[in-house]
Amino acid sequence: MDIFVQQLINGLILGSIYALIALGYTMVYGILGLINFAHGEVVMIGAMVCITCLNLLIGNGSDISPLLLIGASLLMAVPVCAFLGYSIERVAYRPLRKAPRLAPLITAIGVSIVLQNLAMIIWGRQYVPFPPIFSNQPLQFLGASITPLQISIIVLAALMMGGLLLLVQKTKLGRAMRATAQSPQVASLMGVNVNQVIGMTFVIGSCLGSVAGIMVAANYGQAHSYMGFLLGLKAFSAAVLGGIGNIPGAMIGGLLLGVIESLGAGYIGDLTGNVLGSQYQDIFAFLVLITVLVFRPSGLMGEKVSERP
């Protein structure tokens, strides 16, 4: 029972991060019908910028509380990623909006490679450690251990996902986003600035991704220039699992993917003396993804829709 509770907690932490990143994929797909494969690198840039800002603040020798340190770093990392996301849309996607689907896909992969190498030039190939500003003293819950940082990750992710749902359902921008997702041509006839809405969609997704990248770096104590590839791949899988283009589906898919991965790794690792669990933890998530898509290609919460002319 202790193993189950511990792996369930680990899965919720991991799934919360996947869900935040998956929202960036599903929002862009819901409006443009395209996959932004450079989103994982935006996540990585957010983590790297945050670590750089933390090191600069700590290096000044001033006695600043951890909350103020992470808050100041967020104020730097989030705008950088927002600008990066908007620039990707403006430079790589907008000129190719009417091109065949393959063109923006290749462009996104190219942008991803450029960002990876740019990060490698700036921060190097090595792992960049996250400054130890948070307490690692674990708390006991039903026989399992969880740190205050991990509790903060779950709570913050839940608040951000709830805030996104409120934005999409209750605000003028959210109505414009839903209208653009239904039909950009009709939305523009009704006075919606489609370019502005699409740009804001990239900005919001990039902001969520930057926070998720910081969560990953803080939870694992490090970041590196290639961390966005696997994170992005898993988050994209979570979006597909929940139903690509469906915001609640991306949240559920991310949480489910994280829990499945943690439970699979925990129980296999326990049976094999912790030899195979961590090495093969990625297999479980993708096996479930394949199984779900075989029987329900639209995802758990996706709907079958006809192709737009």
C-alpha positions in Angstrom: 0.0 0.0 0.0 2.9 2.4 0.8 4.4 1.8 -2.6 1.0 2.5 -4.3 0.5 5.8 -2.4 4.1 6.9 -3.0 4.0 6.2 -6.7 0.5 7.8 -7.0 2.0 11.0 -5.4 5.0 10.8 -7.8 2.6 10.4 -10.7 0.5 13.4 -9.7 3.7 15.5 -9.6 4.9 14.3 -12.9 1.4 14.4 -14.5 0.9 18.0 -13.4 4.0 19.0 -15.2 3.0 17.0 -18.3 -0.4 18.6 -18.3 0.9 22.1 -18.2 3.2 21.4 -21.2 0.4 19.5 -23.0 -1.8 22.5 -22.8 0.6 24.4 -25.1 0.3 21.7 -27.7 -3.5 21.3 -27.5 -4.2 25.0 -27.6 -2.2 25.6 -30.8 -3.6 22.5 -32.4 -7.2 23.5 -31.5 -6.8 26.8 -33.2 -4.4 26.1 -36.1 -4.6 22.4 -36.5 -0.8 22.2 -36.4 1.7 20.7 -33.9 4.2 23.1 -32.4 7.1 20.7 -32.0 9.3 23.6 -30.8 7.2 23.9 -27.6 9.5 21.5 -25.7 12.4 23.8 -26.3 10.4 26.8 -24.9 10.0 24.7 -21.8 13.8 24.1 -21.6 14.6 27.8 -22.2 12.3 28.7 -19.3 14.2 26.4 -16.9 17.6 27.7 -18.1 16.6 31.3 -17.8 15.2 30.7 -14.3 18.4 29.0 -13.1 20.6 31.8 -14.6 18.5 34.4 -12.8 18.7 32.5 -9.5 22.4 32.2 -9.7 22.8 35.9 -10.4 20.6 36.8 -7.4 22.3 34.4 -5.1 25.7 35.5 -6.3 25.1 39.0 -5.2 25.2 37.8 -1.6 21.9 39.4 -0.6 19.8 37.5 1.9 16.6 36.9 0.0 13.9 34.4 0.9 13.4 31.4 -1.5 9.9 32.7 -2.4 11.2 36.1 -3.5 14.1 34.4 -5.4 11.8 32.1 -7.4 9.3 35.0 -7.8 11.9 37.3 -9.3 13.2 34.5 -11.5 9.7 33.8 -12.8 9.3 37.4 -13.7 12.3 37.0 -16.0 11.7 33.5 -17.4 8.0 33.8 -18.2 8.3 37.0 -20.3 11.3 35.6 -22.1 9.3 32.4 -23.0 6.2 34.5 -23.9 8.3 36.6 -26.3 9.9 33.4 -27.7 6.6 31.7 -28.3 5.2 34.8 -30.0 8.3 35.1 -32.2 8.0 31.4 -33.2 4.4 32.0 -34.3 5.2 35.2 -36.1 8.3 34.0 -37.9 7.8 30.2 -38.4 4.1 29.7 -38.5 2.3 32.8 -39.8 4.0 32.9 -43.2 3.1 29.2 -43.7 -0.5 29.2 -42.5 -1.8 28.5 -46.0 1.0 26.1 -47.0 0.7 22.3 -47.0 0.6 20.8 -43.5 4.1 19.3 -44.0 5.8 22.7 -44.4 5.1 24.1 -40.9 5.8 20.7 -39.4 9.3 20.7 -40.9 9.7 24.3 -39.8 8.8 23.5 -36.2 11.4 20.7 -36.1 13.9 23.2 -37.5 13.1 25.8 -34.9 13.4 23.1 -32.2 16.9 22.1 -33.4 18.0 25.8 -33.6 16.8 26.4 -30.0 18.5 23.3 -28.7 21.8 24.4 -30.2 21.4 28.0 -29.1 20.9 26.8 -25.6 23.9 24.5 -25.9 26.0 27.5 -27.0 24.8 29.7 -24.1 24.7 27.2 -21.2 26.9 24.4 -22.6 26.3 20.6 -23.0 26.6 19.8 -19.3 23.8 19.5 -16.8 23.1 22.9 -15.1 22.3 22.4 -11.4 19.3 24.1 -9.9 20.3 26.2 -6.8 19.3 24.4 -3.6 17.0 27.2 -2.3 14.1 24.9 -1.2 14.0 22.6 1.8 14.2 18.9 1.0 12.8 17.8 4.4 10.1 15.3 3.4 6.7 15.2 5.0 4.9 11.9 5.7 1.5 11.2 4.2 -0.2 7.8 4.5 3.2 6.1 4.6 4.6 8.1 1.6 7.1 11.0 1.5 6.5 14.3 -0.2 8.5 17.5 0.0 7.0 21.0 0.4 8.4 21.8 -3.1 6.4 18.9 -4.6 3.2 20.0 -2.8 3.8 23.5 -4.3 4.2 22.0 -7.8 0.8 20.1 -7.6 -1.0 23.2 -6.1 0.5 25.7 -8.5 -0.2 23.4 -11.5 -3.9 23.0 -10.4 -4.3 26.7 -10.0 -2.8 27.5 -13.4 -5.0 24.9 -15.1 -8.1 26.2 -13.3 -7.1 29.7 -14.3 -6.8 28.7 -17.9 -10.2 27.1 -17.9 -11.7 30.3 -16.5 -9.9 32.4 -19.1 -11.1 30.2 -22.0 -14.7 29.9 -20.7 -15.4 33.3 -19.1 -13.3 36.0 -20.8 -13.5 37.9 -24.1 -10.2 36.5 -25.2 -11.4 33.0 -24.4 -14.5 33.5 -26.5 -12.4 34.8 -29.3 -10.1 31.7 -29.0 -13.1 29.4 -29.2 -14.5 31.2 -32.1 -11.2 31.1 -34.0 -10.9 27.4 -33.3 -14.4 26.8 -34.8 -13.7 28.9 -37.9 -11.0 31.6 -38.4 -12.8 33.0 -41.4 -16.2 33.4 -39.7 -14.5 34.8 -36.5 -12.7 37.4 -38.6 -16.0 38.4 -40.2 -17.4 38.9 -36.7 -14.7 41.3 -35.7 -12.2 39.0 -34.1 -8.5 39.8 -34.8 -7.4 36.3 -35.7 -3.7 37.0 -35.8 -3.8 38.6 -32.4 -5.8 35.6 -31.0 -3.3 33.1 -32.4 -0.4 35.1 -31.1 -1.9 35.2 -27.6 -2.5 31.4 -27.8 1.2 30.9 -28.4 2.1 33.3 -25.6 -0.2 31.7 -23.0 1.0 28.2 -23.9 4.6 29.4 -23.7 4.0 30.9 -20.3 2.5 27.7 -19.0 5.4 25.7 -20.5 8.1 28.0 -18.9 6.6 27.4 -15.4 6.5 23.7 -16.1 10.2 23.8 -17.1 11.0 25.5 -13.9 9.1 22.9 -12.0 11.0 20.1 -13.7 14.4 21.7 -12.9 13.4 22.4 -9.3 12.1 18.9 -8.7 15.0 17.1 -10.2 17.7 19.6 -9.2 19.1 20.2 -12.7 18.3 21.1 -16.3 20.1 20.7 -19.7 19.8 21.9 -23.2 18.1 18.7 -24.5 15.6 18.2 -21.7 12.8 19.7 -23.8 12.8 16.9 -26.4 11.6 14.0 -24.2 9.4 16.3 -22.1 7.8 17.7 -25.2 7.3 14.2 -26.7 5.6 12.9 -23.5 3.5 16.1 -23.2 2.4 15.7 -26.8 1.5 12.1 -26.1 -0.5 13.3 -23.1 -2.4 15.8 -25.3 -3.1 13.0 -27.9 -4.2 10.6 -25.1 -6.7 13.1 -23.7 -7.9 14.3 -27.1 -5.7 16.7 -29.1 -7.4 20.1 -29.2 -9.4 19.5 -26.0 -8.1 21.5 -23.0 -9.7 19.4 -20.2 -8.5 16.3 -22.2 -4.9 17.6 -22.1 -5.1 18.0 -18.4 -6.5 14.6 -17.8 -4.2 13.0 -20.3 -1.1 14.6 -18.6 -2.2 13.4 -15.1 -3.0 10.0 -16.4 0.3 9.6 -18.2 2.2 10.7 -15.2 0.4 8.3 -12.9 0.7 5.3 -15.3 4.4 6.0 -15.7 5.1 6.2 -12.0 3.0 3.2 -11.1 4.6 1.1 -13.8 8.2 2.1 -12.9 7.5 1.7 -9.1 6.0 -1.8 -9.3 8.5 -3.1 -11.9 11.3 -1.6 -10.0 10.1 -3.2 -6.8 9.8 -6.6 -8.4 13.3 -6.3 -9.9 15.1 -4.7 -7.0 14.9 -1.2 -8.5 17.0 -2.3 -11.5 14.5 -2.0 -14.3 11.9 0.5 -13.0 13.7 3.7 -13.8 15.2 2.4 -17.0 11.9 1.3 -18.6 9.5 3.8 -17.1 8.9 5.5 -20.4 7.6 2.3 -21.9 4.5 2.1 -19.8 3.1 5.5 -20.7 3.6 4.9 -24.5 2.1 1.4 -24.3 -1.1 2.8 -22.7 -1.1 5.6 -25.3 -0.9 3.1 -28.2 -3.6 0.9 -26.6 -6.0 3.9 -26.2 -5.4 5.1 -29.7 -6.0 1.7 -31.2 -9.5 1.5 -29.7 -10.2 5.3 -29.6 -8.1 7.2 -32.1 -9.6 10.6 -31.1 -8.3 10.2 -27.5 -10.2 9.8 -24.3 -12.1 13.1 -24.5 -11.7 13.9 -28.2 -14.6 14.1 -30.6 -14.6 12.9 -34.2 -14.7 15.9 -36.5 -14.8 16.3 -40.2 -11.8 17.8 -42.0 -12.2 21.5 -42.6 -12.2 22.5 -46.3 
